[in-house]
């Protein structure tokens, strides 16, 4: 039986024609958001600022929103989601820049550009996506690998979420119902953090900051937006000035509260909720208020954000060791980070992106069919 996805939400009708090849998919302003998130993380590591974790939270939210939007497009176009193609695309996107960068960091350590010894466990953890738990239980002895904790959280999430998405669609749940179910999961994650803090006080702060089972809800909030009120796919979704101001105000409040218990429990939940109306505003107003997010320079930086995120801490650490002026070291690290990421993008990521697009076309070319045949 062919599933009719036009009735999944009250206002949605697919924006694709099942008889034609879909256009290359691009969401306005997302590269600009990536660039800002990376800059927040870079500034935090360069000057020991306090917005770095928020930058990671934005990356998490954006990832959940984008991946769920892409899976919605696939299921609305072809009637199913190909797990095989999903994981092939994910592997082509994530693995090559990661392993190149891990090898590059290893080279910096071996050549003493970084004043550290090679810790085989840390490099093994980075290569197998368990850096977050390695930091918690073993401690990371190679500082250039520290940023990979968030990549581990994402990979753990995407080992599970596609199966949940497929199951929810196999049960013919509306997108609103799916969003409510994911909202319930977010409450469970919040409850788990509260349990760890109050019933298991010996739990380290690091666990609550880095563990996948304590941080996945930051990705789920992006998935909820993609399902409940997707400004790209759903008709009738428009920015609300009131909700946007409320989201910005909630973010401001979340930054101002300095209580340690709050910052490892409710903090992530408030920020996830606040980002929803902000993302709607940014995407819907990409040609007006948020036009600056689509400028060539910021989009260029955003397109490199994955690799810049992977490499920047090692370059900062190396230059802090060899350059006396802190600010000059930061400037050089930023320039070298962009240069490295650009080379990886041109030589590795772009060719593999073409392969991913061919896989997407093959998926769309199947046409409408029963869900999960």
PyMOL commands that set and color helices and strands:
alter all, ss='L'
color gray80, all
select helices_A, chain A and resi 5-7+30-47+52-78+83-110+120-127+131-137+143-145+148-170+175-199+205-210+212-215+217-228+241-256+260-263+266-284+291-294+296-303+305-322+326-365
alter helices_A, ss='H'
color red, helices_A
deselect
rebuild
show_as cartoon
